[in-house]
Amino acid sequence: MLLASSAKQIDANLSSLAAQIEQQNPDLSVLAAREFRFAIRQTPLEVTISEPREFNVLEEFILRAGVEFDPAPTLQELADLLGLDRVFVKTAATNLVNLEILEVAENGKIAIANPALTGATPTKTIAPLGEDFFDKGAVSRSQIQSIYAISDPLNQTLTFKFDAVAAESINLPDLADFVSLEHKITDLADLSITEIQPLIQASGLGIHVPENGKIVSQCDVIGDDLDIWQIVSVFVLQDAIENKTTIQLRQGKHILETASNLLNELESQQKLSLNDLCKLTEEDVILEEPEIIATPKTRKSAAKKKGKETI
């Protein structure tokens, strides 16, 4: 005995998609289809992005003077040498000081004479990072960017976005009432920057691209977590060829493989009831099986048979 369409537990707004699935996959029958809501977690973050910037002509000259001139020149001496107002030289030097590349003594000298550990001759050096940046011809500059971490407990993903996901009210049964949903990452604050960097890179924001010298060097949580409701569709499918029932989750027409595998595993372990989830009893499944299997079908040979597709 085949279940009548009216007896199947299919939400009205999923009936069209259920019909398409059966039409395009003759070996499948949709026994139930229901919509649920589940909550993703949104966390506001601020990240510090460091990327290289080439020195301008004046900055490069100041650093070169700090490395090569002996004795070390003062800012005024450099201004006189270049024929510039001291203000321009001081501004460029201040930028380098703020970047911890250059040091300026109280007397205005741009390099500090440090006594060597051995010998009486002082060794003139610039700030520890200055010579390295000078050799590279570029300096690391930083900027602050606001982003959002999106933790999806159903798909077991942690992604990052520039824009916040809009919160909206959704009046549907909560999937968490039937399935235990746990976030992959419990607390972002517990992650180190080296753990966060590849996750940000995988999200494709273009703010962490190590091969281009662009690095997320710091990540701070700046606000409270916010739960955002999402809609997910749960389909219960009867496969006549394999003679088994499977659960398939979708968002729109997109099949959620990880989430589907999770619910199928829970159902096989008897930790999830199809009756509770979709009001589908074992009798409903048994009534559906014989009719599907008994229906004659013309099939190609096994060597030519194509894999089953779902839309």
Solvent accessible surface area in square Angstrom, and as a share of the most:
residue,aa,sasa,rsa
1,M,155,0.69
2,L,88,0.44
3,L,16,0.08
4,A,59,0.46
5,S,98,0.63
6,S,110,0.71
7,A,53,0.41
8,K,28,0.12
9,Q,74,0.33
10,I,47,0.24
11,D,43,0.22
12,A,93,0.72
13,N,107,0.55
14,L,11,0.06
15,S,56,0.36
16,S,72,0.46
17,L,20,0.10
18,A,3,0.03
19,A,57,0.44
20,Q,56,0.25
21,I,0,0.00
22,E,57,0.26
23,Q,147,0.65
24,Q,107,0.48
25,N,3,0.02
26,P,97,0.61
27,D,22,0.11
28,L,16,0.08
29,S,10,0.06
30,V,0,0.00
31,L,0,0.00
32,A,0,0.00
33,A,0,0.00
34,R,40,0.15
35,E,25,0.11
36,F,0,0.00
37,R,61,0.22
38,F,1,0.00
39,A,24,0.19
40,I,10,0.05
41,R,28,0.10
42,Q,10,0.04
43,T,6,0.03
44,P,28,0.18
45,L,1,0.01
46,E,66,0.30
47,V,1,0.00
48,T,24,0.14
49,I,2,0.01
50,S,19,0.12
51,E,34,0.15
52,P,67,0.42
53,R,65,0.24
54,E,140,0.63
55,F,20,0.08
56,N,76,0.39
57,V,130,0.75
58,L,34,0.17
59,E,2,0.01
60,E,71,0.32
61,F,56,0.23
62,I,0,0.00
63,L,0,0.00
64,R,98,0.36
65,A,1,0.01
66,G,1,0.01
67,V,49,0.28
68,E,99,0.44
69,F,71,0.29
70,D,126,0.65
71,P,106,0.66
72,A,8,0.06
73,P,10,0.06
74,T,26,0.15
75,L,9,0.04
76,Q,81,0.36
77,E,93,0.42
78,L,1,0.00
79,A,0,0.00
80,D,99,0.51
81,L,113,0.56
82,L,64,0.32
83,G,67,0.64
84,L,76,0.38
85,D,83,0.43
86,R,92,0.33
87,V,100,0.57
88,F,125,0.52
89,V,0,0.00
90,K,103,0.44
91,T,74,0.43
92,A,7,0.06
93,A,2,0.01
94,T,61,0.35
95,N,64,0.33
96,L,0,0.00
97,V,59,0.34
98,N,110,0.56
99,L,54,0.27
100,E,120,0.54
101,I,0,0.00
102,L,2,0.01
103,E,61,0.28
104,V,52,0.30
105,A,35,0.27
106,E,190,0.85
107,N,97,0.50
108,G,10,0.10
109,K,64,0.27
110,I,0,0.00
111,A,3,0.02
112,I,54,0.27
113,A,68,0.53
114,N,68,0.35
115,P,116,0.73
116,A,39,0.31
117,L,185,0.92
118,T,118,0.68
119,G,67,0.65
120,A,105,0.81
121,T,106,0.62
122,P,82,0.51
123,T,67,0.39
124,K,53,0.22
125,T,53,0.31
126,I,11,0.06
127,A,5,0.04
128,P,124,0.78
129,L,88,0.44
130,G,0,0.00
131,E,83,0.37
132,D,66,0.34
133,F,33,0.14
134,F,31,0.13
135,D,110,0.57
136,K,138,0.58
137,G,32,0.31
138,A,20,0.15
139,V,2,0.01
140,S,42,0.27
141,R,114,0.42
142,S,73,0.47
143,Q,84,0.37
144,I,107,0.54
145,Q,58,0.26
146,S,57,0.36
147,I,1,0.00
148,Y,56,0.21
149,A,1,0.01
150,I,9,0.05
151,S,3,0.02
152,D,18,0.09
153,P,6,0.04
154,L,0,0.00
155,N,25,0.13
156,Q,69,0.30
157,T,57,0.33
158,L,15,0.07
159,T,55,0.32
160,F,4,0.02
161,K,89,0.38
162,F,84,0.35
163,D,110,0.57
164,A,52,0.40
165,V,36,0.20
166,A,80,0.62
167,A,70,0.54
168,E,113,0.51
169,S,112,0.72
170,I,15,0.08
171,N,152,0.78
172,L,47,0.23
173,P,50,0.31
174,D,29,0.15
175,L,0,0.00
176,A,53,0.41
177,D,112,0.58
178,F,65,0.27
179,V,5,0.03
180,S,90,0.58
181,L,34,0.17
182,E,127,0.57
183,H,52,0.23
184,K,122,0.52
185,I,35,0.18
186,T,115,0.67
187,D,68,0.35
188,L,12,0.06
189,A,75,0.58
190,D,113,0.59
191,L,35,0.17
192,S,53,0.34
193,I,54,0.27
194,T,94,0.55
195,E,88,0.39
196,I,7,0.04
197,Q,30,0.13
198,P,71,0.45
199,L,53,0.26
200,I,1,0.00
201,Q,77,0.34
202,A,90,0.69
203,S,34,0.22
204,G,63,0.61
205,L,32,0.16
206,G,40,0.38
207,I,10,0.05
208,H,11,0.05
209,V,32,0.18
210,P,57,0.36
211,E,134,0.60
212,N,105,0.54
213,G,31,0.30
214,K,49,0.21
215,I,55,0.28
216,V,0,0.00
217,S,55,0.35
218,Q,92,0.41
219,C,27,0.16
220,D,61,0.32
221,V,65,0.37
222,I,91,0.46
223,G,32,0.31
224,D,128,0.66
225,D,78,0.41
226,L,91,0.45
227,D,88,0.46
228,I,1,0.00
229,W,67,0.23
230,Q,48,0.21
231,I,77,0.39
232,V,0,0.00
233,S,6,0.04
234,V,0,0.00
235,F,0,0.00
236,V,0,0.00
237,L,6,0.03
238,Q,2,0.01
239,D,11,0.06
240,A,11,0.09
241,I,66,0.34
242,E,101,0.45
243,N,81,0.42
244,K,98,0.42
245,T,40,0.23
246,T,41,0.24
247,I,6,0.03
248,Q,21,0.09
249,L,0,0.00
250,R,0,0.00
251,Q,59,0.26
252,G,57,0.55
253,K,118,0.50
254,H,122,0.55
255,I,37,0.19
256,L,10,0.05
257,E,111,0.50
258,T,67,0.39
259,A,0,0.00
260,S,8,0.05
261,N,94,0.48
262,L,53,0.26
263,L,0,0.00
264,N,43,0.22
265,E,94,0.42
266,L,34,0.17
267,E,60,0.27
268,S,83,0.53
269,Q,88,0.39
270,Q,167,0.74
271,K,142,0.60
272,L,13,0.06
273,S,45,0.29
274,L,24,0.12
275,N,73,0.37
276,D,79,0.41
277,L,0,0.00
278,C,0,0.00
279,K,113,0.48
280,L,5,0.03
281,T,59,0.35
282,E,145,0.65
283,E,115,0.52
284,D,32,0.17
285,V,21,0.12
286,I,106,0.54
287,L,49,0.24
288,E,1,0.00
289,E,45,0.20
290,P,69,0.44
291,E,74,0.33
292,I,18,0.09
293,I,95,0.48
294,A,79,0.62
295,T,61,0.35
296,P,126,0.79
297,K,64,0.27
298,T,145,0.84
299,R,125,0.46
300,K,132,0.56
301,S,68,0.44
302,A,98,0.76
303,A,103,0.80
304,K,148,0.63
305,K,101,0.43
306,K,161,0.68
307,G,64,0.61
308,K,89,0.38
309,E,136,0.61
310,T,44,0.26
311,I,41,0.21
